[in-house]
Amino acid sequence: LCTALAGALAVLLFSLSLAAQKLAPLIPFSMENRLVEQFSSSLPAQAESERADKIEAYLGELTKALLGNHTLPEGLELQVHYSGSPMINAFATLGGRVYVMDGLLQELDSENALAMVVAHELAHILNRDPIVAMGRGLTVSLALASLTGLGNTGAADWLIQQLGVATISGFTREQERAADAMALEMLQAHYGNVQGAERIFSLFEEQRSEPPEILSTHPLSRKRIAAVREFAEQHPQRGEVKPLPDFLLEQERAG
């Protein structure tokens, strides 16, 4: 009986995962915005300084350049934010939000390397990975609410309150690989090369020892570096590596 129940649960979870992938694009970004408000207090605080304003403006311009002719889905308003956190991190979340930490900026050595980080997170959003990464059952429920016309009523808000957003999890290896691939295409289109793209992955290797890939949600960094190099071999590499502007490399002052 226990084996049968475990098998049924595995089939259910797999089915929900597949359904979430298919139905996520049906969820309007306006609903994602309402979702992200439920846990906004847990998001990184944005730095408030003249430098922070310059960095956010710079990240906004870089985002536009990387998107190029990409047509954004209806209702998506990308927001690329800077945080003064010393953490070496960047991430995408619901509502088209991307956060880049100061600790990461201090470790990058070119605009191209930063562009790979930003493009990777933009790819997650364009692929609707944040909403898919949420609890699969919630994603399916919200998609059905949108299909039945409940997405613009208080019923959707009730559903959000009842189910919550505590089940948000990391992206899968497949989602990470797809985001890497899209990011490389963005860099190639913008710079004419993907030089510097592997910096973020070599940084991961320097900062921490990685578990076996089977135990990780991310592909191994060495495999991601190999994918960057393979992409470079298959595409003409023109242009130069651009340095980061000086104001990005200043240390964020406490307070």
C-alpha positions as CSV (number, residue, x, y, z in Angstrom):
1,L,0.0,0.0,0.0
2,C,2.8,2.4,0.9
3,T,4.6,1.7,-2.3
4,A,1.4,2.3,-4.3
5,L,0.8,5.6,-2.5
6,A,4.3,6.7,-3.1
7,G,4.0,5.8,-6.8
8,A,0.7,7.7,-7.1
9,L,2.3,10.7,-5.4
10,A,5.2,10.7,-7.7
11,V,2.9,10.5,-10.7
12,L,0.9,13.4,-9.3
13,L,3.9,15.6,-8.7
14,F,5.2,14.8,-12.2
15,S,1.9,15.6,-13.8
16,L,1.7,18.9,-11.8
17,S,5.2,19.8,-12.9
18,L,4.3,19.2,-16.6
19,A,1.0,21.1,-16.2
20,A,2.8,24.1,-14.6
21,Q,5.2,24.3,-17.5
22,K,2.3,24.4,-20.0
23,L,-0.1,26.6,-18.1
24,A,2.3,29.2,-16.6
25,P,2.2,31.5,-19.7
26,L,-1.6,31.8,-19.2
27,I,-1.0,33.5,-15.9
28,P,-1.0,37.3,-16.4
29,F,1.9,39.3,-15.0
30,S,-0.6,41.4,-13.1
31,M,-1.3,38.3,-11.0
32,E,2.4,37.7,-10.5
33,N,2.7,41.3,-9.1
34,R,-0.1,40.6,-6.6
35,L,1.7,37.4,-5.6
36,V,5.1,39.1,-5.1
37,E,3.4,41.6,-2.8
38,Q,2.7,38.7,-0.4
39,F,6.4,38.3,0.3
40,S,7.9,41.7,-0.6
41,S,9.3,42.1,2.9
42,S,11.6,39.1,2.3
43,L,13.1,40.7,-0.9
44,P,16.5,42.5,-0.7
45,A,16.3,46.1,0.4
46,Q,17.3,48.5,-2.3
47,A,20.2,50.8,-1.6
48,E,19.4,54.5,-1.4
49,S,22.3,56.7,-2.6
50,E,23.5,58.6,-5.6
51,R,25.6,55.6,-6.6
52,A,22.7,53.2,-6.2
53,D,20.6,55.4,-8.5
54,K,23.4,55.5,-11.1
55,I,23.7,51.7,-10.9
56,E,20.0,51.1,-11.4
57,A,19.9,53.4,-14.4
58,Y,22.9,51.6,-15.8
59,L,21.3,48.2,-15.3
60,G,18.1,49.5,-16.9
61,E,20.0,50.6,-20.0
62,L,22.0,47.3,-20.1
63,T,18.7,45.4,-19.9
64,K,17.2,47.3,-22.9
65,A,20.4,46.7,-24.9
66,L,20.3,43.0,-24.2
67,L,16.6,42.6,-25.0
68,G,17.2,44.2,-28.4
69,N,14.2,43.3,-30.5
70,H,12.7,40.8,-28.1
71,T,8.9,41.4,-27.8
72,L,7.9,41.4,-24.1
73,P,4.8,39.5,-23.1
74,E,1.8,41.6,-22.5
75,G,1.8,43.1,-19.0
76,L,5.4,42.5,-18.3
77,E,7.3,45.4,-16.8
78,L,10.8,44.4,-16.1
79,Q,12.4,45.9,-13.0
80,V,16.2,45.3,-12.5
81,H,17.1,46.4,-9.0
82,Y,20.4,46.9,-7.3
83,S,21.0,45.9,-3.7
84,G,23.9,46.9,-1.5
85,S,24.1,43.4,0.0
86,P,27.6,41.9,0.1
87,M,26.2,38.6,-1.0
88,I,27.6,37.3,-4.3
89,N,24.3,36.7,-5.9
90,A,21.7,37.8,-8.4
91,F,18.2,36.3,-8.9
92,A,14.9,36.7,-10.8
93,T,11.6,36.5,-9.1
94,L,7.9,37.0,-9.7
95,G,6.5,40.1,-11.4
96,G,9.5,40.6,-13.8
97,R,11.9,41.6,-10.9
98,V,15.6,41.0,-11.1
99,Y,18.0,41.7,-8.2
100,V,21.7,42.2,-8.5
101,M,23.8,42.3,-5.3
102,D,26.8,44.6,-4.7
103,G,28.9,41.7,-3.6
104,L,28.5,40.2,-7.1
105,L,29.5,43.4,-8.8
106,Q,32.7,43.5,-6.9
107,E,33.7,40.1,-8.3
108,L,33.0,40.8,-11.9
109,D,35.7,42.0,-14.3
110,S,33.8,43.3,-17.3
111,E,30.5,44.6,-18.5
112,N,30.3,41.4,-20.6
113,A,30.4,39.3,-17.4
114,L,27.7,41.4,-15.8
115,A,25.6,41.2,-19.0
116,M,25.7,37.4,-18.8
117,V,24.3,37.6,-15.3
118,V,21.6,40.0,-16.2
119,A,20.7,38.2,-19.5
120,H,20.5,34.9,-17.6
121,E,18.0,36.3,-15.1
122,L,16.0,38.0,-17.9
123,A,15.8,34.6,-19.6
124,H,14.3,33.1,-16.5
125,I,11.6,35.7,-16.6
126,L,10.9,35.5,-20.3
127,N,10.6,31.7,-19.9
128,R,8.2,32.2,-17.0
129,D,10.5,30.2,-14.7
130,P,9.6,32.0,-11.5
131,I,5.9,31.2,-11.7
132,V,6.7,27.6,-12.7
133,A,9.2,27.3,-9.8
134,M,6.4,28.2,-7.4
135,G,4.5,25.3,-5.9
136,R,3.2,23.4,-9.0
137,G,-0.3,23.1,-7.6
138,L,-0.5,26.8,-7.0
139,T,0.7,27.5,-10.5
140,V,-1.9,25.2,-12.0
141,S,-4.7,26.7,-9.8
142,L,-3.8,30.2,-10.8
143,A,-3.7,29.3,-14.5
144,L,-7.1,27.7,-14.2
145,A,-8.4,30.8,-12.4
146,S,-7.1,32.9,-15.3
147,L,-8.7,30.6,-17.9
148,T,-12.1,30.8,-16.2
149,G,-12.0,34.6,-15.8
150,L,-11.4,34.6,-12.1
151,G,-8.0,36.1,-12.5
152,N,-9.4,39.6,-12.5
153,T,-11.6,39.2,-9.5
154,G,-11.4,38.8,-5.8
155,A,-11.5,35.1,-6.2
156,A,-7.9,35.0,-7.4
157,D,-6.8,37.1,-4.4
158,W,-8.7,34.6,-2.1
159,L,-6.8,31.7,-3.8
160,I,-3.5,33.4,-3.3
161,Q,-4.2,34.1,0.4
162,Q,-5.4,30.5,0.9
163,L,-2.5,28.8,-0.8
164,G,0.3,31.3,0.0
165,V,3.6,31.5,-1.7
166,A,5.8,29.7,0.8
167,T,6.4,26.9,-1.6
168,I,8.6,28.9,-4.1
169,S,11.7,26.8,-4.9
170,G,14.8,27.0,-7.0
171,F,14.9,26.5,-10.7
172,T,15.6,23.1,-12.2
173,R,18.8,22.1,-14.1
174,E,16.7,22.2,-17.4
175,Q,15.5,25.8,-16.6
176,E,19.1,26.9,-15.8
177,R,20.5,25.4,-19.0
178,A,17.7,27.1,-21.1
179,A,18.4,30.4,-19.4
180,D,22.2,30.0,-20.1
181,A,21.5,29.3,-23.8
182,M,19.2,32.3,-24.2
183,A,21.6,34.6,-22.3
184,L,24.5,33.6,-24.7
185,E,22.3,34.4,-27.7
186,M,21.6,37.8,-26.2
187,L,25.3,38.5,-25.6
188,Q,26.2,37.4,-29.1
189,A,23.6,39.7,-30.6
190,H,24.6,42.7,-28.5
191,Y,28.4,42.4,-28.3
192,G,29.2,40.2,-31.3
193,N,30.9,37.8,-28.8
194,V,30.4,35.9,-25.6
195,Q,33.7,36.9,-24.0
196,G,33.4,37.1,-20.3
197,A,30.3,35.0,-20.1
198,E,32.1,32.2,-18.3
199,R,33.3,34.5,-15.5
200,I,30.2,34.0,-13.3
201,F,30.6,30.2,-13.5
202,S,34.3,30.2,-12.7
203,L,33.3,32.5,-9.7
204,F,30.9,29.8,-8.5
205,E,33.7,27.3,-8.6
206,E,36.0,29.6,-6.7
207,Q,33.5,30.4,-4.0
208,R,32.2,27.0,-3.1
209,S,32.7,23.3,-3.5
210,E,29.8,21.9,-5.6
211,P,27.9,18.7,-4.8
212,P,27.5,16.0,-7.4
213,E,25.1,17.2,-10.2
214,I,22.5,14.7,-9.3
215,L,22.2,16.3,-5.8
216,S,22.1,19.9,-7.2
217,T,19.4,21.9,-8.9
218,H,22.0,23.6,-11.0
219,P,24.3,22.1,-13.7
220,L,27.9,21.8,-12.7
221,S,29.8,25.0,-13.3
222,R,32.5,23.2,-15.4
223,K,29.7,22.0,-17.7
224,R,28.3,25.5,-18.0
225,I,31.8,26.8,-18.8
226,A,32.2,24.1,-21.4
227,A,28.9,25.2,-23.0
228,V,30.0,28.8,-23.2
229,R,33.2,27.7,-24.9
230,E,31.3,25.5,-27.3
231,F,29.0,28.3,-28.2
232,A,32.0,30.6,-28.8
233,E,33.5,28.0,-31.2
234,Q,30.3,27.8,-33.2
235,H,29.8,31.6,-33.5
236,P,32.1,34.3,-34.9
237,Q,33.6,36.3,-32.0
238,R,34.0,39.9,-32.9
239,G,34.4,43.1,-30.8
240,E,36.1,43.8,-27.5
241,V,35.4,43.1,-23.9
242,K,33.9,46.3,-22.3
243,P,35.2,47.4,-18.9
244,L,32.7,48.1,-16.1
245,P,32.2,51.8,-15.3
246,D,34.1,53.0,-12.2
247,F,31.1,53.8,-10.1
248,L,30.0,50.1,-10.2
249,L,33.3,49.1,-8.6
250,E,33.1,51.4,-5.6
251,Q,32.3,49.8,-2.3
252,E,28.8,50.5,-1.0
253,R,29.1,52.6,2.1
254,A,27.4,51.4,5.2
255,G,24.3,53.4,6.2
